[in-house]
């Protein structure tokens, strides 16, 4: 029996912060046919709110250190301000959206990240399990999940969780039930050979390509975990992963991640 198609779109904090780009993205998301899920970031907004509250933002290698004060900020910003703003705007476009964190319905559970190289990231969650059946139940009721990058540990604690990982783990869980396309949308046209040249998009990346690009420095920094998440999703049965511009949700451009050789 052929699986129903499901499109999962992950939108980053830079797009969430840009009014024109967010407006266009939500219109494009509304136009996607069939079942769909939106996973969003919001780190830039969290940094601004923290600054207004006099809370210092600490980052190591591009990753946020989430102490108790910062956890309050990200919970308010991701689960409240950003999530509900997106939900309200999708409702205005005729999309019956429902805002969720991983704690809602126990859809995504995590474990608190252990010390890594002596670094304590604080209240940061590494995803342990995403419940595809529960998410599917919401979709089957005609609603569109809008998922904020927060999870829980099952013991009463909210955990800040990387939005790319949230999207990838959600896609993996849904792949057993749907024919899943995962789109990582951000401010570039795709994965670039030259970060200063917007036209230098790499059309496809396999495991073999990734190891080569990582070794020669073509791909580095924050793009590394994004592609690792994408390849992990492909390995778990996700049909297609595309990294592309936020205004290109039709999947006709950008970088396509493929399994290739191992």
C-alpha positions in Angstrom: 0.0 0.0 0.0 1.4 3.4 -1.0 2.1 5.7 1.9 0.5 9.2 2.1 3.0 12.0 1.4 4.1 14.1 4.3 6.2 17.3 4.0 8.2 18.5 7.1 9.6 22.0 6.8 12.1 23.3 9.3 12.5 27.1 9.4 15.4 28.7 11.1 15.6 31.7 13.5 16.9 34.1 10.9 13.8 33.6 8.8 11.5 33.8 11.9 13.1 37.2 12.6 12.6 38.6 9.1 9.0 39.8 8.7 9.0 39.7 4.9 10.7 36.3 4.6 8.5 34.8 7.3 5.3 36.1 5.6 6.4 34.5 2.3 7.4 31.3 3.9 4.1 30.8 5.7 2.2 31.5 2.4 4.4 28.9 0.6 3.9 26.5 3.5 0.1 27.0 3.2 0.3 26.1 -0.5 2.0 22.7 0.2 -0.5 20.0 -0.6 -1.3 17.1 1.7 -0.1 16.4 5.2 2.6 18.7 6.6 4.5 19.7 9.8 6.4 22.9 10.5 9.4 22.9 12.9 10.8 26.3 13.9 13.8 27.8 15.6 14.0 31.2 17.2 17.4 31.6 18.7 17.9 35.2 17.6 14.6 36.2 19.2 15.6 34.5 22.4 19.0 36.3 22.4 17.2 39.7 22.1 14.7 38.9 24.8 17.5 37.7 27.1 19.4 40.9 26.5 16.3 43.0 27.5 16.0 40.9 30.7 19.7 41.4 31.5 20.5 37.7 31.0 23.8 37.0 29.3 23.8 34.7 26.3 26.7 32.2 26.3 27.6 30.3 23.1 30.3 27.7 22.5 30.9 26.6 18.9 27.6 28.2 17.9 25.6 26.2 20.5 23.7 28.0 23.3 24.5 27.3 26.9 21.2 26.9 28.6 21.4 27.7 32.3 18.3 28.0 34.5 17.7 31.7 33.6 18.2 31.0 29.8 15.9 28.0 30.0 13.1 30.3 31.2 13.8 32.7 28.3 13.8 30.0 25.6 10.7 28.3 27.0 8.8 31.6 26.9 10.2 32.6 23.4 10.1 29.3 21.6 7.0 27.7 23.1 5.1 31.0 23.5 6.0 34.1 21.5 7.4 32.5 18.3 5.2 29.4 18.3 1.9 31.1 18.9 2.7 33.9 16.5 3.3 31.3 13.7 0.2 29.4 14.7 -2.0 32.5 14.6 -0.6 33.6 11.2 -1.2 30.1 9.7 -4.8 30.2 11.0 -5.3 33.5 9.2 -4.1 31.7 6.0 -6.7 28.9 6.5 -4.2 26.4 7.9 -5.6 24.7 11.1 -2.3 24.8 12.9 -1.7 23.5 16.5 1.4 24.6 18.4 3.4 22.0 20.3 6.5 21.3 22.2 7.9 17.9 22.7 6.2 17.8 26.2 2.8 18.2 24.7 1.3 14.8 24.3 4.8 13.4 25.1 5.5 13.6 21.4 9.3 14.1 21.8 11.3 13.0 24.8 14.9 13.7 25.5 17.7 13.1 27.9 19.8 16.0 29.4 23.0 16.2 27.4 26.0 14.9 29.4 29.2 16.8 29.7 31.0 17.0 26.3 34.7 17.7 26.3 34.3 19.1 29.8 31.5 21.5 28.6 28.2 21.6 30.5 25.6 22.8 28.0 23.0 23.0 30.9 19.4 22.2 30.2 19.9 21.0 26.7 18.1 17.8 25.4 19.4 15.1 23.1 16.3 13.4 21.6 15.6 9.9 22.8 12.3 9.2 21.2 9.7 10.9 18.9 6.2 9.4 18.9 5.2 9.2 15.2 1.8 7.6 16.0 0.7 10.5 18.3 1.8 13.1 15.7 0.0 11.2 13.0 -3.1 11.1 15.1 -3.1 15.0 15.2 -2.5 15.1 11.4 -5.4 12.6 10.8 -7.7 15.0 12.6 -6.9 17.6 10.0 -4.5 19.7 12.0 -1.0 20.9 11.2 1.6 20.5 14.0 3.8 23.5 14.5 6.7 22.2 16.7 8.9 24.5 18.9 12.4 23.4 19.7 11.7 22.3 23.3 11.5 18.7 24.6 11.1 17.1 28.0 12.8 14.3 30.0 9.7 12.6 31.4 10.7 13.8 34.9 9.2 17.2 34.7 12.0 19.2 33.1 11.8 21.2 29.9 15.0 20.9 27.7 16.2 23.3 25.0 16.7 21.2 21.9 18.3 21.9 18.5 15.6 22.6 15.9 17.4 20.8 13.1 17.5 17.7 15.3 13.9 18.1 16.2 13.0 18.1 12.5 15.2 15.2 11.7 14.0 13.0 14.6 10.3 13.9 13.8 10.9 12.9 10.1 12.5 9.6 11.2 9.5 8.8 13.4 7.0 9.7 10.7 8.8 7.7 7.9 7.3 4.5 9.2 3.9 5.9 8.5 4.3 8.3 5.6 6.4 9.0 2.5 8.4 11.9 4.1 10.1 14.8 2.5 12.2 16.9 4.9 13.0 20.5 3.9 15.6 22.5 5.9 14.8 26.1 4.8 17.1 29.0 5.6 18.6 32.1 4.2 20.9 30.5 1.6 20.0 28.7 -1.7 21.5 25.5 -0.5 24.8 24.2 0.7 27.4 26.4 -0.9 30.9 25.5 -2.2 31.9 29.1 -1.5 30.0 30.8 1.3 30.5 34.2 -0.4 28.9 33.0 -3.7 25.2 32.4 -3.5 25.3 30.7 -6.9 27.8 28.0 -5.8 25.1 25.5 -4.7 26.2 21.9 -4.4 23.3 20.0 -6.1 23.6 16.7 -4.3 25.5 15.4 -1.2 25.9 11.7 -0.3 27.7 10.2 2.7 30.8 9.9 0.6 30.6 13.5 -0.6 30.1 14.8 2.9 33.2 13.1 4.3 35.2 14.6 1.4 33.7 18.1 1.8 34.2 17.9 5.6 37.9 16.9 5.2 38.7 19.6 2.7 36.9 22.3 4.6 34.2 23.0 1.9 31.6 22.3 4.6 32.2 23.5 8.1 30.7 25.2 11.2 26.9 25.0 11.6 26.3 23.3 8.3 28.1 20.1 9.6 25.4 19.1 12.1 22.6 20.1 9.7 23.9 17.7 7.0 24.6 15.0 9.7 20.9 15.3 10.7 19.9 15.1 7.1 21.9 12.0 6.3 20.7 10.4 9.5 17.1 11.0 8.4 17.8 9.4 5.0 19.4 6.4 6.7 16.2 6.0 8.8 13.9 5.8 5.7 13.0 9.5 5.0 12.5 9.6 1.2 14.1 13.0 0.5 15.9 15.7 2.4 16.4 19.2 0.7 18.4 22.1 2.1 17.2 25.2 0.4 16.1 28.9 0.4 13.1 29.7 2.6 11.3 30.9 -0.5 11.9 27.6 -2.4 9.7 25.2 -0.6 8.6 23.6 -3.9 11.7 21.4 -3.7 12.8 22.3 -7.2 16.1 23.9 -6.1 18.7 23.7 -3.4 20.9 20.8 -2.2 19.4 17.3 -2.2 20.8 14.9 0.4 21.0 11.3 -0.8 22.2 8.0 0.7 24.9 7.1 -1.8 27.7 4.8 -0.8 28.8 4.1 2.7 
